[in-house]
C-alpha cells in the first residue's frame, strides 16, 4: 500500500508553481499548488498527463481554449497539448491539484500525426504576411517569402475547416517612403498610395486573395487608434522619455536613422543600415554603429544626445522567453532573443524626429513620430478590427480577445520586431491579454546568386512574370525553391527547366497520356476497379504515404512549402513509375480486370494531386478537378479515394501549363517526318492530324502497334528501341532525335534523302 498526502512544507519551485513528487505509483506523480494570481508555465510534452483538482478554483488554458477548474475536475492531457493552470481566486485560497504522467510511445506518435494538429479548432485564425513598404512594387524575392507562404497556409487551413483569414497591408509610414518620394517627385502620401495600389495588384496576379488589406496612411480610424495604443504603453510606465546618443549629419544637421546611415553592426560586424542588421537580425541604436557614414553626404556623422520615448528592452527577457514557450517559435528566433538578452542593456528608442508618420498624443517629444516598427504591432490589431467590422464580428483593437490565434509570416530581417519587440509592447499595452502567436520565418531569396537590388536593377518584378497561364508554374517553382532555413536562389534557367521538364514534360505528359487511354479503352469515363494485384495495393498505400507527407508539410507545426512541392512532384513521379510497369499488359487479352484497376488507381492519383495541389497551385488544382468531372477542391482529403465510376474524364486535351514565351521553339529533328509517317500508318491516323509532339501513348498506341513501329525502325536504321522507350521515352520528335543519335549517319542521310532500302 502507498499513501501520499499533500504537504506544504516539501513543495519546491517547478513549472512556475510549487510542486512535490510522489514515489512508488508506477508512473510519475506529484502534488501541485498554484498561488492566487499565479499560473503554471505554458508547456507541452510527450507524456500523457492526468490532473485532479483537489481544492481551490481556477481555469485551464488548453491549446488556447479555456475550461473551468474546480474541486473534483479531472483532466487528461494528450501528448503535445499545450496547457496552463491558472488560479483565478479573488482571495488568498490556493489551488491544489494531484497529477500523474507517463510515457506511451504509440500514443505520442499518434498524437503527433493526428489531423487535429493541422488546425486550430473553433478559434479565429488571423494569418499575417508582413506589410510591405510602399516604396516600390513586389519582386520575386518578396513573393517567395511571406506572401506565398501565408496564402498557401490560409488555403490549407480553410480546407481543414479552420476559420482562417489572410491579412496584410501597406506600411505607409516607413522612412524609406520619403526617399522614394524625393526620387519620384511626389509627396510621401502620393508615393505610398501609388505603390500600395501596385503591390495589391501584384498580389492579385499572384492569386493571393486578401481578407484585409490595410492602407495605414488612408484608413480613417487608424491614426487615432495608433495614438491610443501608444498612450496605453506610456501609461504602463514601461517606457519613458530619456536622452541617449543619436547621430546627426555633420553638414546638414539631419537626424539619421534607418536608411539614412550605414556602419558596422555592433553584433556581427557586417555593414548595415541604422536600427537593424539584416545579416544577424540584431537591432542597433544607430549611435553604436562602427565607423558610421551618412548616406546622403558620405561623411562621418556627429553624435549628440536625443530625448526620445525609450523602452528598456533588457528588462523583459523573462516575458519574451515565456511568450516563446507558448506557440510555434522556431529555434532561429529563440536563439536571436537569447543572443540579444545576453547584452547588459538594450535601451530601444520608440520615437524618432521626422515629419512623416504619426505623432504621439503626449507632447513630451514634439517633432517626433512613433517609430513605424512599433507602429506595426498596433497595425495587426487594427487589421483584425477592420476585418471584424466588415464581417459583423466584435473584434476590437483595444480589446484583443483570448481566443484569437495569430500566425505571422515574415523574413528573418523582421524577426526582432515580430518575435521580440511586439510581444513586449502587447504586454505593456494589454497586460490582461496573453497573445497566442505562431511564427513562420524565411531567409533571403537571392537572384542569380546575389540579393535582389532595385538600385542596381537586379530584380525580377512579379508583374514581369505573372499571367494567368504562368502563375501556377511560378507559384510551384517559388514553393520548391523557397528559402526555408537557408538562403536559396532564383535562376531563370532553373525555372525554365522546371517548367519544361517537370510540369510540362512529366506532369502534363502523364495526365495527357492518362486521358488518351481512358478515352480509348473506357469511352472517356472513369472505370471501376476490377481485380487487385499486390502491386495495386502497394501503390494505393504509397499514395496514402504521400498524402500524409503533404498534409504534414502544409500543417502549422512543420509548415514547409519546399517539402510540399517535393511531395506533389513525388505523387506524379510515383504514378509515372507505376504506369510504366502496368502498361506492359495494356492490350493483352485476359488482363482486362487488372488493367482497369491500374487506370482507376491512376485516376485516384490525379484526384489526389488536384486536392493536394490546391493550396500551392489553386488554378491548376481547379482545372485538374474539372477535367476529372469534379468541382474545385474545397476540403482536404483524409484518405486516397478512387474516382466515382462513370465520371467524365476530359484529360486528353486539357492544357495545364504553357511553355515560356522566352523559350525558342526547337527545330524539328531530321527524322521526325519519317517517324511520324510510320506512326500514322501503324495507327491509321489522318494526314491532317499533327502528331510530332505527342507520344505513342498519347496517340493510344497498343502494344501490337508499338511493335510494328519498333520493327520498322530496326529494319530501316538498325536501331533497337525498347518497348518502354517507345511508349514512355518522349514525343515522336524526341524519339526521332534519339534514333538519329544511335543510327549510322550514312543511314540517316540515305533515309532522309529518299534512298532508304
ABEGO torsion letter per residue (X at the ends): XBBBBBBAAABBBBGGBBBBBBBGAGBBBBBBBBBBGBBBBBBBBABBBBBBBABEBBBBBBGGBBBBBBBGBBBBBBBGBBBBBBBABABABBBBBBBBBBBBAAAAAAAAABAAAABAEABBBBBBBBBBBBAEBBBAAAAABAAAAAAAAAAAAAAAGBBBBBBBEBBAABAAAAAAAAAAGBBAAAAAAAAAAAAAAAAAAAGBBBABBBBAAABAAAAAAAAAAAAAAAAAGABBBBBBBBBBBAAAGBBBBEAABBEBBAAAGBBBBBGBBAAAGBBBAGAABBGBBBAAAGBBBBBBBBBBBBBBAAAAAAAAAAAAAABBBBAAAAAAAAAAAABABBBBBABBBBABEBBBABAABBGBBBBAAAAAAAAAAAAAAAAAAAAGBBBBAABBBAABBBBBBBBAAAAAAAAAAAAAAAAAABAABBBBBBBBBBBBBBBGGBBBBAAAGBBBBAAAABBAAAAAAAAAAAAAABBBGBBBBBBAAAAAAAAAAAAAAAAAAAAAAAAAAAAAAAGGBBBBBBBBBAAAAAAAAAAAAAAAAAAAAABAAABBAAAAAAAAAAAAAAAAAAAAAAAAAAABBGAAAAAAAAAAAAAAAAAAAAAAAAAABAAAAAAAAAAAGBBBBABBBABBBBBBBGBBBBAAABBABBBBAABBBBBBBAAAAAAAAAAAAAAGBBAABBAAABBAAAAGBBAAAAAAAAAAAAAAAGBBBBAAAAAAAEBAAAAAAAAAAABBAAAAAAAAAGABX
